[in-house]
Amino acid sequence: MHWLDAVQRLRRDRRPAVLLTVVSVRGHAPREAGAKMVVSADDSWASIGGGNLEATAVARARRMLAEGATSPEELTLSLSHAARTEHGRQCCGGEVTLLLEPLRVVPAVAVFGVGHVGLELARILARHDLELHLVDSRAEQLVPARLAPLDDAVARVHVHHAVLPELVLAAVPPGTHVLVMTHDHAEDAALCDAALRCDHLGSVGLIGSSAKAARFRQVLLADGHSADAVAGIHTPIGLPDLTGKDPAVIGVAVAADLLRTLEAEAEVDAQAQAQAQAAVDAGAGDAGAAVPRREQPASP
């Protein structure tokens, strides 16, 4: 598989990886500058030359994945008989510098209701690297001409026309952050009810006033949801100190609120990965310390 196809598949499957690129070569080396390969936790695609060079780079890439690294790293390897690593020697006689770029799992966001506010919100979110799902029960809200402002989106935009939008919830990726802002309060209520019955979603936000939030709370409690579950719906959404009612202003406020949530989530994930890697490293150190050293026989 071509490395670019591997990147696209990994993004679709929401699996992290590292992209390895040969950025410079001095002397003789197995591959030329520009050669690439992709490494995941348990697989790899394409090649940067094989041998000690590739084994060392793959090991470093997987270490980056285990550590939750988010910044690119450079790795320079000497291909000399005098330069031994844990994977042996490679005697091409040159030197290779690699760039290792983490390919993270990007956030996923689903906007239910692409009216005036939903479209303004989509225009902002589309400028970010994420999976953006736009859902509406009204086909006319999703025609290409209306969504033309998203044509140059950085995000990967998925458009869903669904008579029953709540059915789309089952199709969005695990961890998707849901924003409910349809044209119909009954549709909003059905979406909130369905979201609370899902166990794979991230945050759930509901647009509207405090009065709407109180009414929805009563309805959802009457439908059998626990008070803790209902309290998990973030409403009203947006920034409380940004009170303008223009759709563009509301779109900015909701986007800022969501991006703050995404940043906090990324920080928690990074801390969890760092702690997990520290535990692994500590366990490996303890295991190494527990191995008895062989006594060398005394010289006669």
C-alpha positions as CSV (number, residue, x, y, z in Angstrom):
1,M,0.0,0.0,0.0
2,H,1.2,3.5,-0.9
3,W,2.1,5.5,2.2
4,L,-0.5,8.2,1.3
5,D,-3.3,5.5,1.2
6,A,-2.1,4.3,4.6
7,V,-2.4,7.8,6.0
8,Q,-6.0,8.1,4.7
9,R,-7.0,4.7,6.0
10,L,-5.5,5.4,9.4
11,R,-7.4,8.7,9.6
12,R,-10.6,7.0,8.6
13,D,-10.1,4.2,11.2
14,R,-9.1,6.9,13.8
15,R,-5.7,5.2,14.6
16,P,-2.6,7.3,15.4
17,A,0.6,6.8,13.5
18,V,3.9,8.5,12.7
19,L,5.0,9.6,9.2
20,L,8.7,9.0,8.6
21,T,10.5,11.0,5.8
22,V,14.1,10.9,4.7
23,V,14.9,14.6,4.7
24,S,18.7,14.5,3.8
25,V,21.3,12.0,2.8
26,R,25.1,12.3,3.0
27,G,27.1,9.7,1.2
28,H,25.6,6.3,0.4
29,A,22.2,5.3,1.8
30,P,19.5,2.7,0.9
31,R,16.9,5.4,-0.1
32,E,17.0,8.9,-1.4
33,A,15.7,12.1,0.2
34,G,11.9,12.2,0.1
35,A,11.4,8.5,0.7
36,K,8.5,8.0,3.2
37,M,6.9,5.3,5.3
38,V,4.1,5.2,7.9
39,V,4.3,3.4,11.2
40,S,1.4,2.5,13.6
41,A,1.6,0.7,16.9
42,D,1.3,-2.7,15.2
43,D,1.9,-2.2,11.5
44,S,3.9,-0.2,8.9
45,W,3.6,0.7,5.2
46,A,6.2,1.5,2.6
47,S,9.9,1.7,3.4
48,I,12.8,4.1,4.1
49,G,15.4,1.5,3.3
50,G,15.1,-1.5,5.6
51,G,17.8,-2.8,7.8
52,N,19.2,-1.2,11.0
53,L,18.1,2.3,9.7
54,E,14.5,1.4,9.4
55,A,14.3,-0.8,12.5
56,T,15.8,2.0,14.6
57,A,13.4,4.6,13.1
58,V,10.3,2.3,13.5
59,A,11.3,1.7,17.2
60,R,11.5,5.4,17.8
61,A,8.2,6.1,16.0
62,R,6.5,3.5,18.2
63,R,8.0,5.1,21.3
64,M,6.6,8.4,20.2
65,L,3.2,6.8,19.9
66,A,3.4,5.3,23.3
67,E,4.4,8.6,24.8
68,G,1.6,10.5,23.0
69,A,4.1,12.8,21.3
70,T,2.6,15.7,19.3
71,S,5.7,17.4,18.0
72,P,7.9,16.3,15.1
73,E,11.3,15.0,15.8
74,E,14.5,14.6,13.8
75,L,16.7,11.5,13.9
76,T,20.1,11.3,12.4
77,L,21.7,7.8,11.9
78,S,25.2,7.0,10.7
79,L,25.4,4.0,8.4
80,S,28.9,2.9,9.3
81,H,30.4,-0.4,10.6
82,A,31.5,1.6,13.6
83,A,28.0,2.8,14.5
84,R,26.3,-0.1,16.2
85,T,22.8,0.1,17.6
86,E,20.4,-2.4,19.2
87,H,19.4,-3.5,15.7
88,G,23.0,-4.1,14.5
89,R,25.2,-2.3,11.9
90,Q,24.6,-1.0,8.4
91,C,27.7,-0.4,6.4
92,C,26.5,1.8,3.5
93,G,28.9,4.4,4.5
94,G,26.5,7.4,4.6
95,E,24.4,9.4,7.0
96,V,20.7,9.8,6.9
97,T,18.5,12.4,8.7
98,L,14.8,11.5,9.2
99,L,11.8,13.6,10.2
100,L,9.2,11.8,12.3
101,E,5.8,13.5,12.3
102,P,3.0,12.3,14.6
103,L,-0.3,11.7,12.9
104,R,-2.8,12.2,15.7
105,V,-6.4,11.1,15.8
106,V,-8.2,14.3,15.0
107,P,-11.3,15.4,17.0
108,A,-14.8,14.6,15.5
109,V,-17.7,17.1,15.8
110,A,-21.3,16.6,14.7
111,V,-23.5,19.7,14.3
112,F,-27.2,18.8,14.2
113,G,-29.0,21.7,12.5
114,V,-27.4,23.6,9.7
115,G,-29.5,26.7,9.8
116,H,-28.1,30.3,10.1
117,V,-26.2,29.6,13.3
118,G,-25.2,26.1,12.3
119,L,-23.7,27.3,9.0
120,E,-21.8,30.1,10.7
121,L,-20.4,27.5,13.2
122,A,-19.5,25.1,10.4
123,R,-17.6,27.9,8.6
124,I,-15.4,28.4,11.7
125,L,-14.9,24.7,12.6
126,A,-14.1,23.9,9.0
127,R,-10.8,25.8,9.4
128,H,-9.6,23.3,11.9
129,D,-8.2,19.8,11.4
130,L,-11.1,17.6,12.5
131,E,-13.9,15.3,11.2
132,L,-16.9,17.6,10.8
133,H,-20.3,16.0,10.4
134,L,-23.2,18.3,9.4
135,V,-26.7,16.8,9.9
136,D,-30.1,18.2,9.0
137,S,-33.5,16.8,8.3
138,R,-34.1,19.5,5.7
139,A,-32.4,18.7,2.3
140,E,-32.5,22.3,1.2
141,Q,-30.1,23.3,4.0
142,L,-27.5,20.9,2.7
143,V,-27.4,21.7,-1.0
144,P,-23.9,22.3,-2.5
145,A,-24.5,25.9,-3.3
146,R,-25.4,26.7,0.4
147,L,-22.4,24.8,1.7
148,A,-20.0,26.4,-0.9
149,P,-18.2,28.4,1.8
150,L,-16.9,25.1,3.1
151,D,-15.3,24.1,-0.2
152,D,-11.8,25.0,0.9
153,A,-12.2,23.4,4.4
154,V,-9.2,22.1,6.3
155,A,-11.6,19.7,8.1
156,R,-13.0,16.6,6.4
157,V,-16.7,17.5,6.0
158,H,-19.3,14.8,6.1
159,V,-22.9,15.8,5.1
160,H,-25.9,13.8,6.3
161,H,-29.4,14.4,5.2
162,A,-31.7,12.4,7.6
163,V,-35.4,12.6,8.2
164,L,-34.7,11.3,11.7
165,P,-31.4,13.0,12.6
166,E,-31.0,11.0,15.8
167,L,-30.3,7.9,13.7
168,V,-27.0,9.5,12.6
169,L,-25.7,9.4,16.1
170,A,-25.0,5.7,15.8
171,A,-22.8,6.3,12.7
172,V,-20.5,9.0,14.1
173,P,-17.1,8.0,15.4
174,P,-16.4,7.2,19.1
175,G,-15.7,10.3,21.1
176,T,-17.6,12.6,18.7
177,H,-18.7,15.9,20.3
178,V,-22.3,16.7,19.5
179,L,-23.9,20.1,19.1
180,V,-27.7,20.2,18.9
181,M,-29.2,23.3,17.3
182,T,-32.0,22.3,14.9
183,H,-34.9,24.4,13.8
184,D,-37.4,22.3,15.9
185,H,-37.4,21.9,19.7
186,A,-39.1,18.5,19.3
187,E,-36.2,17.4,17.1
188,D,-33.7,18.8,19.6
189,A,-35.4,16.8,22.4
190,A,-35.3,13.6,20.4
191,L,-31.6,14.2,19.7
192,C,-30.8,14.8,23.4
193,D,-32.7,11.7,24.4
194,A,-30.9,9.6,21.8
195,A,-27.5,11.0,22.7
196,L,-28.0,10.1,26.4
197,R,-28.7,6.5,25.3
198,C,-25.4,6.3,23.4
199,D,-22.2,5.2,25.2
200,H,-19.7,6.3,22.5
201,L,-20.1,10.1,22.3
202,G,-17.9,12.8,23.7
203,S,-19.6,16.0,25.0
204,V,-23.2,16.9,24.1
205,G,-24.2,20.6,23.9
206,L,-27.6,22.1,23.4
207,I,-28.3,25.6,22.1
208,G,-31.0,27.7,23.7
209,S,-32.0,29.7,26.7
210,S,-32.0,28.8,30.3
211,A,-35.8,28.3,30.1
212,K,-35.3,25.8,27.3
213,A,-32.7,24.0,29.3
214,A,-35.0,23.7,32.3
215,R,-37.9,22.4,30.1
216,F,-35.6,19.8,28.5
217,R,-34.3,18.7,31.9
218,Q,-37.9,18.0,33.0
219,V,-38.7,16.1,29.7
220,L,-35.5,14.0,29.9
221,L,-36.0,13.1,33.5
222,A,-39.5,12.1,32.8
223,D,-38.2,9.8,30.0
224,G,-36.2,7.9,32.6
225,H,-32.7,9.4,32.3
226,S,-30.8,9.9,35.6
227,A,-30.2,13.4,36.9
228,D,-26.4,12.9,36.5
229,A,-26.9,11.9,32.9
230,V,-29.1,14.9,32.1
231,A,-26.7,17.3,33.9
232,G,-24.0,16.0,31.5
233,I,-25.7,17.9,28.6
234,H,-23.9,21.3,28.3
235,T,-26.5,24.0,28.0
236,P,-26.7,26.8,27.1
237,I,-23.6,26.5,24.9
238,G,-21.3,29.3,24.0
239,L,-19.5,32.0,26.1
240,P,-21.8,33.6,28.7
241,D,-20.1,37.0,28.4
242,L,-20.6,37.1,24.6
243,T,-24.3,38.0,24.4
244,G,-24.8,39.1,20.8
245,K,-27.7,37.3,19.0
246,D,-26.4,37.7,15.4
247,P,-25.8,34.2,14.0
248,A,-22.1,35.0,13.3
249,V,-21.6,36.1,16.9
250,I,-23.3,33.0,18.3
251,G,-21.2,30.8,15.9
252,V,-18.0,32.4,17.3
253,A,-19.2,31.9,20.9
254,V,-20.1,28.2,20.4
255,A,-16.9,27.5,18.4
256,A,-14.8,29.1,21.2
257,D,-16.6,27.0,23.9
258,L,-16.1,23.8,21.9
259,L,-12.4,24.5,21.1
260,R,-11.8,25.0,24.8
261,T,-13.3,21.6,25.4
262,L,-11.2,20.0,22.7
263,E,-8.0,21.5,24.1
264,A,-8.8,20.3,27.6
265,E,-9.6,16.8,26.3
266,A,-6.2,16.7,24.4
267,E,-4.4,17.7,27.6
268,V,-6.0,15.0,29.6
269,D,-5.2,12.4,27.0
270,A,-1.6,13.5,26.8
271,Q,-1.3,13.3,30.6
272,A,-2.8,9.8,30.7
273,Q,-0.4,8.6,28.0
274,A,2.6,10.0,29.8
275,Q,1.5,8.3,33.0
276,A,1.0,5.0,31.2
277,Q,4.4,5.2,29.6
278,A,6.0,6.1,32.9
279,A,4.5,3.1,34.5
280,V,5.7,0.9,31.6
281,D,9.2,2.4,31.9
282,A,9.2,1.9,35.7
283,G,8.1,-1.8,35.3
284,A,10.9,-2.4,32.7
285,G,13.4,-0.8,35.1
286,D,12.3,-3.0,38.0
287,A,12.4,-6.1,35.8
288,G,15.9,-5.2,34.7
289,A,17.1,-4.6,38.3
290,A,15.6,-8.0,39.3
291,V,17.7,-10.0,36.8
292,P,20.7,-11.4,38.7
293,R,24.1,-10.6,37.3
294,R,26.3,-13.5,36.3
295,E,29.5,-13.7,38.2
296,Q,32.6,-13.8,36.1
297,P,34.9,-16.6,37.0
298,A,38.0,-15.6,38.9
299,S,41.2,-15.6,36.9
300,P,43.4,-18.6,37.7
